[in-house]
């Protein structure tokens, strides 16, 4: 194994890690020797992924957490740190993107989107960055979206909350430097379970250089790069993994 991508002895926490892009990142870390913590609301789904990872010979922990809630984020960080003694890699991946005409968006829906996509990631990242900076350091990957950089009618709370995430990463990178690196990973269209809501179920061509939506496993190399020593000089950056959409 290339030593730059050998994560033996490291600990990674991935929110929304039981399916889609989060699952692919968890599996990629575990396959390279990383101990993993899988967090989402459904504990049984997290435990199933944890079992897969344990079969690879690494430690794995499943945690149920609603990361759109402030106190739940605090508890998640405490549980992860208490169990492993540290976290080297944090991936803030959990999010939601309901489509609805803007004039029909309720306050409850607006708050749910912003809480999950921005408030929770801020709380988790800031707590983790503080602990990392007092220890041996670490890296944080905030998963954004190409929708944060382009017009996004009918999903404005989503695109706006992801744009806030982009700005947050830059500021956290400065605040907790030099021991903590913070970057944004910006996917484009991926064929996860959300494609069922798309008119073409994600099967049709889209107007980007690559020509089509990506498979979930196509996120892996970008995530590994940002989590590894290969990106030692990369912080406060936004890395696009969107097939050339922008």
C-alpha positions in Angstrom: 0.0 0.0 0.0 1.2 3.5 -0.8 2.3 5.0 2.6 0.5 8.2 1.7 -2.8 6.3 1.7 -2.2 3.9 4.6 -4.5 4.9 7.4 -3.5 2.2 9.8 -3.9 3.5 13.4 -6.0 6.5 12.4 -9.6 7.1 13.5 -12.2 8.6 11.2 -15.7 9.8 12.1 -18.2 10.0 9.1 -21.7 11.5 9.6 -24.3 10.1 7.3 -21.9 7.2 7.0 -24.4 4.4 6.6 -25.3 4.9 2.9 -24.5 6.8 -0.3 -21.3 8.8 -0.4 -20.8 8.5 3.3 -20.8 4.7 3.1 -18.3 4.7 0.3 -15.9 6.9 2.3 -16.3 4.8 5.4 -15.5 1.7 3.4 -12.5 3.3 1.7 -11.0 4.3 5.0 -11.5 0.9 6.6 -10.0 -0.9 3.6 -6.9 1.1 4.2 -6.6 0.3 7.9 -8.5 3.1 9.5 -10.7 2.6 12.5 -14.1 4.1 11.8 -17.1 5.6 13.6 -20.3 5.6 11.6 -23.0 8.1 12.6 -26.5 8.6 11.4 -30.0 8.6 12.8 -30.7 4.8 12.2 -28.4 2.8 14.5 -29.2 -0.5 12.8 -27.9 0.8 9.4 -24.8 2.1 11.1 -24.2 -1.2 12.8 -24.5 -3.1 9.5 -21.7 -0.9 8.0 -19.7 -1.3 11.2 -19.9 -5.1 10.8 -18.6 -4.9 7.3 -15.6 -2.8 8.5 -14.8 -5.2 11.4 -14.6 -8.0 8.9 -11.7 -6.0 7.3 -9.8 -6.2 10.6 -10.4 -2.6 11.9 -12.3 -1.3 14.9 -15.7 0.1 14.1 -18.3 1.9 16.1 -21.9 2.7 15.2 -23.6 5.7 16.8 -27.1 7.0 16.4 -27.1 10.8 16.2 -29.4 13.5 14.8 -26.6 15.9 13.7 -29.0 18.7 13.1 -29.4 19.1 16.8 -26.8 21.1 18.9 -26.8 18.8 22.0 -26.7 15.6 19.8 -23.6 16.9 18.1 -21.9 17.6 21.4 -22.8 14.1 22.6 -21.6 12.6 19.3 -18.1 14.2 19.7 -17.9 13.1 23.3 -18.9 9.5 22.5 -16.4 9.3 19.7 -13.5 10.8 21.7 -14.3 8.7 24.8 -14.4 5.4 22.8 -11.2 6.0 20.8 -9.2 8.6 22.7 -9.0 10.8 19.6 -10.4 11.4 16.1 -7.9 12.1 13.3 -10.3 12.5 10.4 -13.8 14.1 10.5 -16.1 13.9 7.5 -19.2 16.1 7.9 -21.3 14.3 5.2 -24.9 14.2 6.5 -27.3 16.5 4.7 -30.7 16.9 3.1 -32.0 18.6 -0.1 -35.8 18.6 -0.4 -37.1 20.3 -3.6 -40.0 22.7 -3.1 -41.1 26.0 -4.6 -39.5 28.7 -2.4 -42.9 30.4 -1.5 -44.1 27.0 -0.2 -41.2 26.4 2.1 -42.3 26.3 5.8 -40.2 27.6 8.7 -40.0 24.0 9.9 -38.5 22.7 6.7 -36.2 25.7 6.4 -34.9 25.1 9.9 -34.5 21.4 9.3 -32.4 21.9 6.2 -30.2 24.6 7.7 -29.7 22.8 10.9 -28.6 19.5 9.3 -26.5 21.1 6.5 -24.8 23.9 8.4 -25.6 24.2 12.2 -24.7 20.6 13.0 -21.5 20.5 10.9 -20.4 23.8 12.5 -20.9 22.4 16.0 -19.2 19.1 15.3 -16.3 20.6 13.3 -15.6 23.3 15.9 -15.6 20.9 18.8 -13.4 18.4 16.9 -11.0 21.1 15.6 -10.5 22.3 19.2 -9.7 18.8 20.5 -7.5 18.0 17.5 -5.6 21.3 17.9 -4.9 20.4 21.6 -3.6 17.0 20.5 -1.7 15.7 17.6 -3.8 17.5 15.0 -6.1 16.1 12.3 -8.2 17.0 9.3 -11.8 17.9 8.6 -13.7 17.4 5.4 -16.9 19.2 5.0 -19.0 17.7 2.2 -20.7 20.5 0.3 -22.4 20.5 -3.2 -22.0 22.0 -6.6 -25.4 23.5 -5.8 -23.6 25.9 -3.5 -22.0 27.6 -6.5 -24.8 27.8 -9.0 -28.4 28.9 -9.2 -30.6 26.3 -7.6 -34.3 27.1 -8.0 -36.7 25.3 -5.6 -33.9 24.1 -3.4 -32.6 27.5 -2.2 -32.3 26.6 1.5 -30.1 23.6 0.5 -27.8 25.6 -1.8 -27.5 28.4 0.6 -26.7 26.2 3.6 -24.0 24.5 1.6 -22.6 27.9 0.6 -22.4 28.7 4.3 -20.5 25.4 4.8 -17.9 26.5 2.2 -17.3 29.8 4.0 -17.1 28.0 7.3 -14.4 25.7 6.1 -12.1 28.6 5.2 -12.5 30.3 8.5 -12.1 27.1 10.6 -8.9 26.4 8.6 -7.5 29.7 9.8 -8.8 29.5 13.3 -7.4 26.0 14.1 -4.2 26.1 12.0 -1.5 24.9 11.8 -2.4 21.5 13.4 -5.8 21.1 11.9 -6.5 21.2 8.1 -10.1 22.0 7.1 -11.3 21.6 3.5 -14.5 21.4 1.5 -15.3 18.5 -0.8 -17.9 19.5 -3.4 -19.7 16.7 -5.2 -21.9 17.1 -8.2 -24.6 14.7 -9.4 -24.1 11.3 -7.9 -26.3 8.2 -8.4 -27.1 7.6 -4.7 -30.6 6.8 -3.4 -31.7 10.4 -4.0 -31.8 9.9 -7.7 -35.1 8.2 -7.2 -36.5 11.7 -6.9 -35.0 12.8 -10.2 -37.3 12.7 -13.3 -34.9 10.4 -15.1 -33.8 8.4 -12.0 -30.3 9.6 -12.7 -29.9 7.6 -15.9 -29.9 10.3 -18.4 -27.0 12.5 -19.7 -26.3 15.8 -18.0 -24.6 18.8 -19.5 -21.1 18.4 -17.9 -17.8 17.4 -19.5 -18.1 13.9 -18.2 -21.6 13.7 -19.5 -23.3 11.7 -16.8 -23.9 11.5 -13.0 -21.1 9.7 -11.1 -21.3 6.5 -9.1 -21.0 6.8 -5.3 -17.6 5.1 -5.3 -16.3 7.9 -7.5 -16.0 10.1 -4.5 -13.4 7.9 -2.8 -10.2 9.2 -4.3 -11.0 12.8 -3.6 -11.9 12.0 0.0 -8.7 9.9 0.5 -6.6 12.7 -0.9 -8.0 15.3 1.5 -7.7 12.9 4.5 -4.1 11.8 3.7 -0.6 13.3 4.0 -0.8 13.7 0.2 -2.7 16.9 0.9 -0.5 18.2 3.6 -0.3 21.7 2.0 -4.0 21.8 1.2 -6.3 23.6 3.7 -9.1 26.1 3.4 -9.7 24.8 -0.1 -12.7 23.7 -2.0 -12.1 20.5 -4.0 -14.6 19.8 -6.7 -15.6 16.3 -7.6 -18.4 17.1 -10.0 -17.4 15.8 -13.4 -16.4 19.4 -14.5 -19.8 20.9 -13.8 -18.2 24.3 -13.1 
